[in-house]
Amino acid sequence: MKTNSELQRDVQDELNWAPNITAGEIGVTARDGVITLTGEVPSYFEKIEAEDVAGRVSGVMAIAEELEVRLPALNERTDTDIAESALNFLAWNLAVPSDQVKVMVENSWITLTGEVEWYFQKKAAANAVRNLMGVKGVTNSISIKPKVVATASEIKTTIENAFKRTAMADAQKISVTVHDGKVTLKGNSYSWKEKNVASDYAWAASGVFSVENDIVVLN
């Protein structure tokens, strides 16, 4: 088990190692496996990347992300410009169903709404707009409405079989319960990244519209 100072150092080193992050402006504190990121970054893209990079460090159990996006003057755009770019990028993305996602922009913050059939489509919509110049944040309020109806036992079996096929070290320690299309994952994992991968596997099952990931990351 790493000490707080060891975990803090490892996260700082990982951030410094990542070429797509301005790590010098990010502060890191560690306490009992919980990492807190503070400071400023020049784009929403770097804010998300910093959280992903910190989460892949061994010993990280949870992340409190308090980073502020401070756009350089040259990167600032009007809400209208951002909204137009967002609509174009969504239209060009084959993973996002045509005319199913609506965009609202206020103070450089994008909010996505609408309905899609699969979680990967919801995720693709957010990914399509989060790297746009001038964006300070993205709220993904798109709803999942599966067209395929599956029983709880069918969903449970599909997810458990997927876990058996995966190379995740902790996959066999995860329990799956399903009720009315809502999946709950419980168990232990030794990796923040693998906890998130487990959610992706659950979302890939037909008939799922909600995933509650209660997996505990062990230090």
C-alpha positions as CSV (number, residue, x, y, z in Angstrom):
1,M,0.0,0.0,0.0
2,K,1.4,3.4,-1.0
3,T,1.7,6.2,1.4
4,N,0.0,9.5,0.7
5,S,3.3,11.1,-0.4
6,E,4.2,8.2,-2.7
7,L,0.8,8.3,-4.4
8,Q,1.0,12.0,-4.8
9,R,4.4,11.7,-6.4
10,D,3.3,9.0,-8.7
11,V,0.3,10.9,-10.0
12,Q,2.4,14.1,-10.5
13,D,5.0,12.0,-12.4
14,E,2.2,10.5,-14.6
15,L,0.8,13.9,-15.3
16,N,4.3,15.3,-16.2
17,W,4.9,12.3,-18.4
18,A,1.7,12.8,-20.5
19,P,2.6,15.0,-23.5
20,N,-1.0,16.4,-23.9
21,I,-1.3,17.9,-20.4
22,T,0.1,21.2,-19.1
23,A,1.0,19.6,-15.8
24,G,2.8,22.5,-14.3
25,E,-0.5,24.3,-13.5
26,I,-2.1,21.2,-11.8
27,G,-1.8,20.7,-8.1
28,V,-2.1,17.1,-6.7
29,T,-2.9,16.0,-3.2
30,A,-3.4,12.5,-1.9
31,R,-5.2,11.1,1.1
32,D,-6.1,7.5,1.7
33,G,-6.2,6.7,-2.0
34,V,-8.3,9.8,-2.9
35,I,-6.6,12.1,-5.4
36,T,-7.6,15.8,-5.6
37,L,-6.6,17.8,-8.7
38,T,-6.6,21.6,-8.4
39,G,-5.5,24.5,-10.5
40,E,-6.1,25.7,-14.0
41,V,-5.9,24.1,-17.5
42,P,-6.2,25.9,-20.9
43,S,-8.9,23.6,-22.3
44,Y,-11.7,21.2,-21.4
45,F,-9.9,18.5,-23.2
46,E,-6.9,18.8,-20.8
47,K,-9.3,18.8,-17.8
48,I,-10.7,15.4,-18.9
49,E,-7.3,14.0,-19.9
50,A,-5.9,14.9,-16.5
51,E,-8.6,12.9,-14.7
52,D,-8.0,9.9,-17.0
53,V,-4.2,10.1,-16.5
54,A,-4.5,10.3,-12.7
55,G,-7.0,7.4,-12.7
56,R,-4.6,5.0,-14.3
57,V,-2.0,5.3,-11.5
58,S,-1.9,2.2,-9.3
59,G,-3.3,3.0,-5.8
60,V,-5.8,5.6,-6.9
61,M,-9.2,4.7,-5.4
62,A,-11.1,7.9,-6.3
63,I,-10.6,11.3,-7.9
64,A,-11.9,14.7,-6.7
65,E,-11.4,16.9,-9.8
66,E,-11.5,20.6,-9.0
67,L,-9.7,21.9,-12.1
68,E,-10.8,25.2,-13.7
69,V,-10.7,25.8,-17.4
70,R,-9.1,29.1,-18.2
71,L,-9.2,29.7,-21.9
72,P,-6.5,31.7,-23.6
73,A,-7.9,34.9,-25.2
74,L,-7.3,33.6,-28.7
75,N,-9.4,30.5,-28.0
76,E,-12.5,32.3,-26.7
77,R,-15.6,32.0,-28.9
78,T,-19.2,33.1,-28.8
79,D,-21.8,30.6,-27.7
80,T,-23.3,30.8,-31.2
81,D,-20.0,29.8,-32.8
82,I,-19.6,26.9,-30.4
83,A,-23.2,25.7,-31.0
84,E,-22.7,25.7,-34.7
85,S,-19.4,23.8,-34.5
86,A,-21.0,21.3,-32.1
87,L,-23.9,20.6,-34.5
88,N,-21.5,20.1,-37.4
89,F,-19.2,17.7,-35.5
90,L,-22.2,15.7,-34.3
91,A,-23.6,15.5,-37.9
92,W,-20.2,14.3,-39.1
93,N,-19.9,11.6,-36.5
94,L,-21.3,8.3,-37.7
95,A,-21.6,6.9,-34.2
96,V,-24.2,9.6,-33.3
97,P,-27.7,9.1,-34.7
98,S,-28.8,11.8,-37.0
99,D,-31.1,14.5,-35.5
100,Q,-31.3,12.6,-32.2
101,V,-29.1,15.0,-30.1
102,K,-29.8,18.6,-29.3
103,V,-27.3,21.2,-28.3
104,M,-27.5,24.1,-25.9
105,V,-24.5,26.4,-25.1
106,E,-24.4,28.9,-22.3
107,N,-21.2,30.7,-21.2
108,S,-19.1,28.3,-23.3
109,W,-20.6,25.3,-21.6
110,I,-22.3,22.7,-23.8
111,T,-25.4,20.7,-22.7
112,L,-26.4,17.7,-24.8
113,T,-30.0,16.3,-24.6
114,G,-32.1,13.9,-26.6
115,E,-32.5,10.1,-26.8
116,V,-30.3,7.4,-28.3
117,E,-30.5,3.6,-28.2
118,W,-27.0,2.8,-27.0
119,Y,-24.6,4.2,-24.4
120,F,-21.7,4.2,-26.9
121,Q,-23.8,6.7,-28.9
122,K,-24.3,9.0,-25.9
123,K,-20.5,8.7,-25.2
124,A,-19.6,9.4,-28.8
125,A,-21.7,12.6,-28.8
126,A,-19.8,14.0,-25.8
127,N,-16.5,13.0,-27.3
128,A,-17.4,14.7,-30.5
129,V,-17.8,18.1,-28.9
130,R,-15.5,18.1,-25.9
131,N,-12.4,19.0,-27.9
132,L,-13.9,22.0,-29.7
133,M,-12.1,25.3,-29.2
134,G,-13.7,27.6,-26.7
135,V,-15.5,24.9,-24.7
136,K,-15.3,25.1,-21.0
137,G,-17.4,22.0,-20.1
138,V,-19.9,19.5,-21.3
139,T,-23.0,18.2,-19.6
140,N,-24.2,15.0,-21.2
141,S,-28.0,14.7,-20.4
142,I,-28.8,12.4,-23.3
143,S,-31.2,9.6,-22.3
144,I,-30.7,5.9,-23.2
145,K,-33.8,4.3,-24.6
146,P,-33.0,0.7,-25.8
147,K,-35.2,-0.6,-28.7
148,V,-34.4,-4.2,-27.7
149,V,-36.3,-5.6,-24.7
150,A,-34.3,-8.1,-22.7
151,T,-35.1,-9.9,-19.4
152,A,-33.1,-9.3,-16.3
153,S,-31.6,-12.8,-16.5
154,E,-30.7,-12.3,-20.2
155,I,-28.9,-9.1,-19.4
156,K,-27.1,-10.5,-16.4
157,T,-25.9,-13.6,-18.4
158,T,-24.7,-11.4,-21.3
159,I,-22.6,-9.2,-19.0
160,E,-21.2,-12.1,-16.9
161,N,-20.1,-13.9,-20.1
162,A,-18.5,-10.7,-21.3
163,F,-16.5,-10.5,-18.0
164,K,-15.4,-14.1,-18.4
165,R,-14.0,-13.2,-21.9
166,T,-12.1,-10.1,-20.7
167,A,-8.5,-9.9,-19.6
168,M,-9.4,-7.8,-16.6
169,A,-7.7,-9.2,-13.5
170,D,-10.6,-8.5,-11.3
171,A,-13.5,-9.4,-13.6
172,Q,-14.4,-12.6,-11.7
173,K,-14.8,-10.7,-8.5
174,I,-17.6,-8.4,-9.8
175,S,-21.2,-9.3,-9.1
176,V,-24.0,-8.2,-11.5
177,T,-27.6,-7.6,-10.5
178,V,-30.3,-6.3,-13.0
179,H,-33.7,-4.8,-12.4
180,D,-35.9,-3.2,-15.1
181,G,-32.9,-2.6,-17.3
182,K,-30.8,-1.1,-14.5
183,V,-27.5,-2.8,-13.9
184,T,-25.7,-2.6,-10.6
185,L,-22.1,-3.7,-10.4
186,K,-20.5,-4.6,-7.0
187,G,-17.2,-6.1,-5.9
188,N,-13.6,-5.1,-5.6
189,S,-11.0,-3.9,-8.1
190,Y,-7.4,-2.9,-7.8
191,S,-7.6,-0.4,-10.7
192,W,-9.7,2.8,-11.2
193,K,-9.3,2.1,-15.0
194,E,-10.7,-1.4,-14.7
195,K,-13.6,-0.2,-12.7
196,N,-14.5,2.1,-15.6
197,V,-14.0,-0.7,-18.1
198,A,-16.5,-2.8,-16.2
199,S,-19.1,-0.1,-16.8
200,D,-18.4,-0.1,-20.5
201,Y,-19.0,-3.9,-20.6
202,A,-22.3,-3.5,-18.8
203,W,-23.5,-0.8,-21.1
204,A,-22.8,-2.9,-24.1
205,A,-25.5,-5.4,-23.2
206,S,-28.8,-5.1,-25.1
207,G,-31.7,-3.7,-23.0
208,V,-29.6,-1.7,-20.6
209,F,-30.6,1.9,-19.9
210,S,-28.8,2.5,-16.6
211,V,-25.6,1.3,-14.9
212,E,-24.7,1.9,-11.3
213,N,-21.0,1.1,-10.6
214,D,-20.6,0.4,-6.9
215,I,-17.2,-1.4,-7.4
216,V,-14.7,-0.5,-4.7
217,V,-11.2,0.3,-5.8
218,L,-8.8,-1.3,-3.2
219,N,-5.6,0.4,-2.3
